[in-house]
Amino acid sequence: MKRRSLRYRDAGVDIAAGRRAVERIRVMARSVRRPEVVDDIGGFAGLFRLPQGGTLVSATDGVGTKLKLAFDLNRHDTIGIDLVAMNVNDVLCTGAEPLFFLDYLAMGRVDPDRVAEIVSGVVEGCRQAGCALLGGETAEMPGLYAPGEYDLAGFAVGWLPPGKDPVDGRRVRPGDAVVGLASSGLHSNGFSLVRAIVARAGLAWSDVPEGWSLPLGETLLEPTRIYVRPVRAAMERFDVRGLAHITGGGLVDNPPRMLPEGLGLRLDRRAWSEPPVFQWIREAGGVPEDEMRRTFNLGLGMLMVVPPHEADGVVRHMQAAGVPAWVVGETVPRRHGEARVVFGA
């Protein structure tokens, strides 16, 4: 008997509902808008132009249900890297330099050793991003969290100096090249669906799927790659016109956030190497391809839009910095009602 395919919504996460919520928040936020605010809510980060010149850029995020995996494995030294990455990679999408980070950690009972383990990951994430850990909050809330569990969130603030325009996609043109930067795995998205697949299959995090060298849990816990240093270095040498951090919404909902109206992307599925974990998810969960594309990064954690003649140079630059990269597609004209991202081969 064929098992029913699993979708993200079956695991309790409705991406479309989240998008509708953002639209309602966008309308409400306009009522408290100040003249210094650069754009509406909905981009990768918010921009606030200072009266003295320059622009502050901020982003906030958490780790999501990847925390449940950290609880199950009793491994807490890398989840802070994920937290920093989810924020500084969003700030990076504007071209800004992340300056500082603050974290919020809440648990039922403060365990100093556990707190230190968690924050060690936050510090490592800040080190990779080149930003300061400016402060944070540790909240003890008896009765609210199960023993051994906690919640983790944070925000980053970055800076665009006077005269430096944000990377906002307005200079993207038809025929520009799309360079994809390799992810380190799932990063911090899609874990509700993955956990549902593991539960339905009766698997344990210690299981080693066929052909894998590491257990399932250890593979999935791999922290999110931080792109700040290599991408900012690339911006000094190349004309980077658009940046998209591939998080919730996958390769379908995130790329349009860096594009002007009237443009879309054509991605070539043969152009990059996809980590085996994604094929395992497809097969173990019977997850349809359209759901995979809307939920996971499929091996591309960041997309860069550059002029076609610079694409190969950007790929070489990123690979020299230790980040595998490929030319994965191009920007294309798109009529109203057509998909913003199309996949070839």
LINQUI-V651617 format. One record per residue. RES is the residue in three letters. PSI is psi in degrees with one decimal (999 if undefined). BURIAL is # if it has 9 or more other ideal C-beta (glycine too) atoms within 8 Angstrom, else .. D_LAST is the distance of its C-alpha to the last C-alpha in Angstrom with 2 decimals. Layout:
BEGIN
{{RES	PSI	BURIAL	D_LAST} {RES	PSI	BURIAL	D_LAST}}
END
This chain:
BEGIN
{{MET	127.2	.	30.29} {LYS	131.4	.	26.80} {ARG	148.7	.	26.89} {ARG	137.8	.	25.89} {SER	144.0	#	22.70} {LEU	137.5	#	23.66} {ARG	163.8	#	22.72} {TYR	-38.5	#	24.10} {ARG	-32.0	.	26.69} {ASP	-25.4	.	28.01} {ALA	4.6	#	28.88} {GLY	6.8	.	30.86} {VAL	118.3	#	28.58} {ASP	100.4	.	27.76} {ILE	-39.3	#	25.50} {ALA	-40.3	.	26.26} {ALA	-39.3	.	29.97} {GLY	-39.3	#	29.76} {ARG	-39.9	#	28.26} {ARG	-36.8	.	31.13} {ALA	-41.3	.	33.62} {VAL	-40.3	#	32.52} {GLU	-40.3	.	33.08} {ARG	-39.0	.	36.58} {ILE	-38.5	#	37.35} {ARG	-43.5	#	36.31} {VAL	-44.6	.	38.94} {MET	-38.9	.	41.60} {ALA	-28.8	#	41.01} {ARG	-24.5	.	41.79} {SER	-16.6	.	45.32} {VAL	21.6	.	46.05} {ARG	140.9	.	44.25} {ARG	159.8	.	46.22} {PRO	-24.8	.	46.11} {GLU	-14.4	.	44.65} {VAL	129.7	#	41.43} {VAL	-37.6	#	38.62} {ASP	169.5	.	36.02} {ASP	162.8	.	35.45} {ILE	143.8	.	34.27} {GLY	-14.8	.	30.52} {GLY	-171.8	#	29.32} {PHE	-29.6	#	28.71} {ALA	161.8	#	32.44} {GLY	143.4	#	35.63} {LEU	135.6	#	37.51} {PHE	110.4	#	41.30} {ARG	125.0	#	43.01} {LEU	142.5	#	46.34} {PRO	-30.4	.	49.44} {GLN	-4.3	.	50.29} {GLY	154.0	.	46.92} {GLY	169.2	#	43.60} {THR	130.5	#	41.23} {LEU	142.4	#	40.90} {VAL	130.7	#	37.48} {SER	152.7	#	37.32} {ALA	149.2	#	34.94} {THR	146.4	.	35.70} {ASP	172.5	#	33.82} {GLY	-161.3	#	34.33} {VAL	-15.2	#	32.59} {GLY	-158.2	#	32.06} {THR	6.5	.	32.31} {LYS	-24.3	#	31.34} {LEU	-37.1	#	35.13} {LYS	-34.4	#	35.58} {LEU	-41.3	#	33.93} {ALA	-39.5	#	36.33} {PHE	-48.2	#	39.19} {ASP	-38.1	.	38.29} {LEU	-8.6	#	37.98} {ASN	45.9	.	40.94} {ARG	114.8	.	39.05} {HIS	9.0	#	39.57} {ASP	-6.2	#	39.38} {THR	-15.0	#	35.71} {ILE	-26.8	#	35.17} {GLY	-30.1	#	36.92} {ILE	-43.6	#	34.30} {ASP	-43.7	#	31.71} {LEU	-50.1	#	34.13} {VAL	-43.9	#	34.60} {ALA	-44.0	#	30.93} {MET	-27.4	#	29.94} {ASN	-50.8	#	32.59} {VAL	-30.6	#	32.57} {ASN	-33.3	#	28.80} {ASP	-44.6	#	29.22} {VAL	-41.0	#	32.21} {LEU	-30.9	#	30.29} {CYS	-14.3	#	27.81} {THR	-5.9	#	30.78} {GLY	1.0	#	31.57} {ALA	158.0	#	34.73} {GLU	119.1	#	36.40} {PRO	128.5	#	37.04} {LEU	-49.1	#	40.82} {PHE	164.4	#	41.75} {PHE	145.0	#	40.73} {LEU	141.5	#	42.69} {ASP	157.5	#	42.01} {TYR	119.5	#	43.33} {LEU	121.8	#	43.98} {ALA	134.9	#	45.61} {MET	163.2	#	46.96} {GLY	-38.6	#	49.73} {ARG	129.6	.	51.82} {VAL	120.2	.	51.53} {ASP	107.2	.	51.15} {PRO	-38.2	.	51.66} {ASP	-41.9	.	49.87} {ARG	-43.0	#	46.81} {VAL	-45.3	#	46.85} {ALA	-38.4	.	47.09} {GLU	-44.7	#	44.17} {ILE	-48.0	#	41.94} {VAL	-24.5	#	43.09} {SER	-34.6	#	42.61} {GLY	-38.0	#	38.86} {VAL	-44.6	#	39.32} {VAL	-42.4	#	41.31} {GLU	-39.6	#	38.69} {GLY	-43.0	#	36.02} {CYS	-38.4	#	38.40} {ARG	-44.5	.	39.04} {GLN	-33.6	#	35.38} {ALA	-13.5	#	35.09} {GLY	26.8	#	38.45} {CYS	163.5	#	39.97} {ALA	145.8	.	43.23} {LEU	100.8	#	43.78} {LEU	-27.5	.	46.33} {GLY	-165.8	.	47.39} {GLY	-168.8	#	46.47} {GLU	130.2	.	47.95} {THR	114.6	#	48.56} {ALA	128.3	.	49.62} {GLU	119.4	#	51.50} {MET	80.6	#	51.22} {PRO	135.6	.	53.03} {GLY	-14.1	.	51.94} {LEU	-31.5	.	48.67} {TYR	143.9	#	46.46} {ALA	152.5	.	46.52} {PRO	132.0	.	48.10} {GLY	-6.2	.	45.76} {GLU	161.0	#	43.25} {TYR	170.7	#	42.77} {ASP	151.9	#	40.66} {LEU	125.2	#	39.33} {ALA	171.4	#	38.37} {GLY	176.9	#	38.85} {PHE	153.0	#	38.36} {ALA	148.0	#	37.93} {VAL	131.4	#	39.47} {GLY	-177.4	#	38.32} {TRP	131.0	#	39.76} {LEU	118.8	#	38.92} {PRO	164.2	.	41.98} {PRO	135.9	.	43.74} {GLY	-6.5	.	41.96} {LYS	113.1	#	38.56} {ASP	146.0	.	36.11} {PRO	153.7	#	33.53} {VAL	101.1	#	29.83} {ASP	8.7	#	29.01} {GLY	-4.2	#	26.14} {ARG	-21.1	.	28.56} {ARG	1.8	.	28.00} {VAL	136.7	#	24.20} {ARG	156.0	.	23.39} {PRO	136.9	.	20.55} {GLY	-1.1	.	18.60} {ASP	153.0	#	19.57} {ALA	146.9	#	17.46} {VAL	118.8	#	16.22} {VAL	126.9	#	17.25} {GLY	134.2	#	16.45} {LEU	133.8	#	19.38} {ALA	138.8	#	19.21} {SER	169.8	#	20.78} {SER	11.5	#	23.40} {GLY	-140.1	#	22.05} {LEU	-17.2	#	22.43} {HIS	-119.9	#	24.90} {SER	36.0	#	27.00} {ASN	146.5	#	24.82} {GLY	8.9	#	24.04} {PHE	-25.1	#	27.07} {SER	-41.6	#	28.61} {LEU	-43.0	#	25.70} {VAL	-43.5	#	25.72} {ARG	-36.6	#	29.48} {ALA	-38.8	#	29.26} {ILE	-45.9	#	26.94} {VAL	-42.8	#	29.36} {ALA	-44.3	.	32.33} {ARG	-33.7	.	31.08} {ALA	-5.6	.	30.27} {GLY	30.8	.	33.69} {LEU	163.0	.	32.43} {ALA	153.3	.	34.35} {TRP	-20.8	#	33.22} {SER	-9.0	.	34.83} {ASP	144.3	.	32.63} {VAL	106.1	.	30.44} {PRO	154.8	.	27.22} {GLU	129.6	.	26.61} {GLY	-5.1	.	25.41} {TRP	154.1	#	26.33} {SER	-15.9	.	29.22} {LEU	155.3	.	30.27} {PRO	158.5	#	31.24} {LEU	-48.5	#	29.00} {GLY	-43.1	#	31.22} {GLU	-38.0	#	31.46} {THR	-44.8	#	27.71} {LEU	-26.8	#	27.24} {LEU	-7.5	#	30.22} {GLU	126.3	#	28.80} {PRO	157.9	#	29.67} {THR	134.9	#	27.48} {ARG	137.7	#	26.88} {ILE	122.7	#	29.04} {TYR	3.3	#	27.62} {VAL	-56.8	#	30.80} {ARG	-51.8	#	32.33} {PRO	-35.8	#	29.43} {VAL	-41.8	#	28.00} {ARG	-35.5	#	31.50} {ALA	-38.3	#	32.18} {ALA	-35.2	#	29.08} {MET	-21.1	#	30.40} {GLU	-20.7	.	33.56} {ARG	-25.3	.	31.83} {PHE	161.9	#	28.82} {ASP	84.7	.	28.30} {VAL	114.9	#	26.38} {ARG	-18.3	#	25.82} {GLY	145.9	#	24.01} {LEU	135.0	#	23.61} {ALA	123.5	#	22.04} {HIS	122.4	#	23.04} {ILE	96.4	#	20.49} {THR	-138.7	#	22.95} {GLY	133.1	.	23.59} {GLY	-11.2	#	21.02} {GLY	-146.4	#	18.18} {LEU	1.8	#	15.23} {VAL	-49.2	#	16.01} {ASP	-22.5	#	19.73} {ASN	-45.7	#	20.47} {PRO	-38.0	#	18.65} {PRO	-19.6	#	20.39} {ARG	-13.8	#	23.67} {MET	9.4	#	23.47} {LEU	144.5	#	22.66} {PRO	163.0	.	25.24} {GLU	144.5	.	25.23} {GLY	-3.6	.	23.33} {LEU	148.3	#	20.38} {GLY	-172.8	#	17.05} {LEU	144.1	#	14.08} {ARG	116.6	#	10.56} {LEU	137.0	#	8.86} {ASP	109.8	#	6.20} {ARG	-15.5	.	5.76} {ARG	-5.5	.	6.48} {ALA	-18.1	#	9.45} {TRP	160.6	#	11.86} {SER	124.5	.	13.76} {GLU	125.9	.	14.09} {PRO	145.9	.	17.71} {PRO	-23.1	.	18.49} {VAL	-30.2	#	20.28} {PHE	-36.8	#	17.27} {GLN	-35.8	.	16.30} {TRP	-42.4	#	20.03} {ILE	-44.9	#	20.13} {ARG	-49.2	#	17.47} {GLU	-44.7	.	19.46} {ALA	-33.0	#	22.94} {GLY	-3.6	#	22.66} {GLY	38.3	#	20.37} {VAL	124.7	#	18.69} {PRO	154.8	.	16.08} {GLU	-37.7	.	12.70} {ASP	-33.2	.	13.93} {GLU	-37.9	#	17.05} {MET	-44.8	#	15.55} {ARG	-29.7	#	13.96} {ARG	-9.9	#	17.37} {THR	-37.7	#	19.49} {PHE	164.5	#	18.33} {ASN	-15.1	#	17.27} {LEU	27.8	#	14.77} {GLY	-4.3	#	16.23} {LEU	107.2	#	16.61} {GLY	-19.4	#	20.19} {MET	140.7	#	20.62} {LEU	140.0	#	18.84} {MET	135.0	#	20.78} {VAL	124.7	#	20.66} {VAL	162.2	#	22.46} {PRO	148.3	#	23.14} {PRO	-38.1	#	20.75} {HIS	-10.4	.	23.59} {GLU	-7.3	#	24.18} {ALA	-47.7	#	20.75} {ASP	-36.9	.	21.36} {GLY	-39.3	#	24.85} {VAL	-42.4	#	23.75} {VAL	-46.3	#	21.46} {ARG	-40.4	.	24.49} {HIS	-46.1	#	26.81} {MET	-40.8	#	24.96} {GLN	-37.1	#	24.61} {ALA	-27.1	.	28.33} {ALA	2.1	#	29.07} {GLY	11.7	.	27.50} {VAL	109.6	#	24.31} {PRO	139.3	.	21.05} {ALA	155.3	#	18.86} {TRP	153.0	#	15.80} {VAL	112.6	#	14.70} {VAL	-3.4	#	11.65} {GLY	-162.8	#	11.52} {GLU	163.3	#	14.16} {THR	143.4	#	16.46} {VAL	150.7	#	16.42} {PRO	146.8	.	19.22} {ARG	125.1	#	19.17} {ARG	158.4	.	21.74} {HIS	131.5	.	23.75} {GLY	-14.1	.	22.25} {GLU	155.8	.	18.59} {ALA	141.3	.	16.32} {ARG	-25.7	#	16.90} {VAL	124.8	#	13.51} {VAL	147.9	#	10.23} {PHE	131.7	#	6.80} {GLY	151.8	.	3.81} {ALA	999	.	0.00}}
END
